[in-house]
Amino acid sequence: MAYELLVNGSRYEIDAPAGMPLAAALRDRLHLTGTKIGCGSGDCGACTVILDGRAVCSCLVPVCRAAGCAIETIEGVGAGEQLHRLQQSFVDTGALQCGFCTPGMIMAGLALLRRNARPTEQDVVDALAGNICRCTGYRKIIEAVVTAAKPSEVRR
């Protein structure tokens, strides 16, 4: 079946089974491989995208439900070579190691910053609760999101 997806501001028509997970459609049909598929059951957060303003695990959203919604992936964050302040904050604070969880963490953090421009550390912990990282121990990731909320501290 054909579905129209609005991804990172561009419209795409894809042919996919109705129950295909959005994560698979993004990766396999649109070749947007920044969205990672970890567990496939919504437990790890590696596939987090922003769907109509909310951070969601795209492995749990069937492509038929995503049709007509505004979808934002990690490829839509930043402007070309210019990193978004949250992405730059991840670099500056050393919040990335293997990088597998990073796109999902950034998308969950970005959704938080859009609804709460000055989150507390606890707000960040709560917003990232559905995202698992096996490398960093979370301290640097939390620091990156809190720091990104203070743009003057991120700029070089």
C-alpha positions as CSV (number, residue, x, y, z in Angstrom):
1,M,0.0,0.0,0.0
2,A,1.2,3.6,-0.7
3,Y,1.6,6.0,2.2
4,E,2.6,9.7,2.2
5,L,5.1,10.6,4.9
6,L,6.2,14.1,5.8
7,V,9.8,13.6,7.0
8,N,12.1,16.4,8.0
9,G,9.9,18.8,6.0
10,S,9.8,16.8,2.8
11,R,7.0,14.7,1.4
12,Y,7.7,11.1,0.4
13,E,5.4,8.5,-1.0
14,I,6.4,5.0,0.0
15,D,5.0,1.6,-0.8
16,A,5.0,-0.5,2.4
17,P,2.8,-3.0,4.3
18,A,0.5,-1.2,6.8
19,G,2.0,-2.8,9.8
20,M,5.6,-2.1,8.8
21,P,7.3,-0.2,11.7
22,L,8.1,3.4,11.0
23,A,11.7,2.7,11.9
24,A,12.0,0.1,9.2
25,A,10.2,2.4,6.6
26,L,12.6,5.2,7.4
27,R,15.7,3.0,7.1
28,D,14.6,0.6,4.3
29,R,12.4,2.8,2.1
30,L,13.8,6.3,2.7
31,H,17.4,5.3,3.5
32,L,17.5,7.5,6.6
33,T,19.7,5.3,8.6
34,G,20.3,7.6,11.5
35,T,17.3,6.1,13.2
36,K,18.6,2.9,14.8
37,I,16.7,-0.3,15.4
38,G,17.9,-1.8,18.7
39,C,15.3,-3.9,20.4
40,G,12.3,-3.6,18.1
41,S,10.0,-3.6,21.1
42,G,10.2,0.0,22.4
43,D,12.5,-0.8,25.3
44,C,15.8,0.8,24.2
45,G,14.9,4.2,22.6
46,A,17.5,3.9,19.8
47,C,14.7,4.4,17.2
48,T,13.3,7.6,18.8
49,V,12.0,10.2,16.4
50,I,9.7,13.2,16.9
51,L,6.2,12.5,15.6
52,D,3.9,15.5,15.7
53,G,6.0,17.1,18.4
54,R,6.4,14.1,20.6
55,A,9.3,11.8,21.1
56,V,8.2,8.2,20.1
57,C,9.8,4.8,19.6
58,S,9.4,4.5,15.9
59,C,9.7,0.7,16.1
60,L,6.3,0.7,17.8
61,V,4.5,3.0,15.3
62,P,3.1,1.3,12.2
63,V,3.8,3.3,9.0
64,C,0.0,3.5,8.4
65,R,-0.3,5.5,11.7
66,A,2.6,7.8,10.8
67,A,1.1,8.8,7.4
68,G,0.1,12.4,7.4
69,C,2.1,13.2,10.6
70,A,5.1,15.4,10.8
71,I,8.1,13.1,11.4
72,E,11.5,14.4,12.4
73,T,14.6,12.2,12.4
74,I,18.2,12.9,13.4
75,E,18.9,13.8,9.7
76,G,16.6,16.8,10.1
77,V,18.3,18.2,13.1
78,G,20.9,20.9,12.4
79,A,21.4,22.7,9.1
80,G,23.8,20.9,6.7
81,E,27.2,21.0,8.3
82,Q,26.0,23.3,11.1
83,L,25.1,21.2,14.1
84,H,22.1,22.0,16.3
85,R,23.1,23.4,19.7
86,L,22.1,20.1,21.3
87,Q,24.2,18.1,18.9
88,Q,27.2,20.4,19.5
89,S,26.6,20.0,23.3
90,F,26.9,16.2,22.9
91,V,30.2,16.8,21.2
92,D,31.4,19.4,23.7
93,T,30.5,17.4,26.8
94,G,31.8,14.0,25.5
95,A,28.3,12.6,25.7
96,L,28.9,10.2,22.8
97,Q,30.9,7.1,22.7
98,C,29.9,4.2,20.4
99,G,27.2,6.5,19.0
100,F,24.4,3.8,18.6
101,C,22.1,5.5,21.1
102,T,23.0,9.0,20.3
103,P,20.4,9.8,17.6
104,G,17.6,8.6,19.9
105,M,19.0,10.5,22.8
106,I,19.3,13.6,20.8
107,M,15.7,13.3,19.5
108,A,14.3,12.7,23.0
109,G,16.4,15.6,24.3
110,L,15.3,17.9,21.5
111,A,11.6,17.1,22.1
112,L,12.1,18.0,25.8
113,L,13.9,21.3,25.0
114,R,11.1,22.3,22.6
115,R,8.5,21.9,25.3
116,N,10.7,23.1,28.2
117,A,13.5,25.6,27.4
118,R,15.0,25.4,30.9
119,P,14.7,21.8,32.0
120,T,16.1,20.7,35.4
121,E,18.4,17.8,35.6
122,Q,15.4,15.7,36.8
123,D,13.4,16.8,33.8
124,V,16.2,15.5,31.5
125,V,16.4,12.2,33.4
126,D,12.6,11.8,33.1
127,A,12.6,12.7,29.3
128,L,15.5,10.2,28.6
129,A,14.0,7.4,30.8
130,G,13.1,5.4,27.7
131,N,16.5,5.6,26.1
132,I,19.3,3.1,27.0
133,C,23.0,3.8,26.7
134,R,25.5,1.1,27.5
135,C,28.6,3.2,27.2
136,T,28.4,6.6,29.0
137,G,26.7,6.1,32.3
138,Y,24.3,8.9,31.4
139,R,26.0,11.7,33.3
140,K,27.5,13.2,30.2
141,I,24.2,12.8,28.2
142,I,22.2,14.6,31.0
143,E,24.9,17.3,31.1
144,A,24.7,17.7,27.3
145,V,20.9,18.3,27.4
146,V,21.1,20.7,30.4
147,T,24.0,22.6,28.8
148,A,22.1,22.9,25.4
149,A,19.3,24.7,27.3
150,K,21.9,27.4,28.0
151,P,23.0,28.4,24.5
152,S,25.6,30.9,25.6
153,E,27.5,28.0,27.3
154,V,27.5,25.9,24.2
155,R,28.9,28.5,21.8
156,R,32.6,28.6,21.2
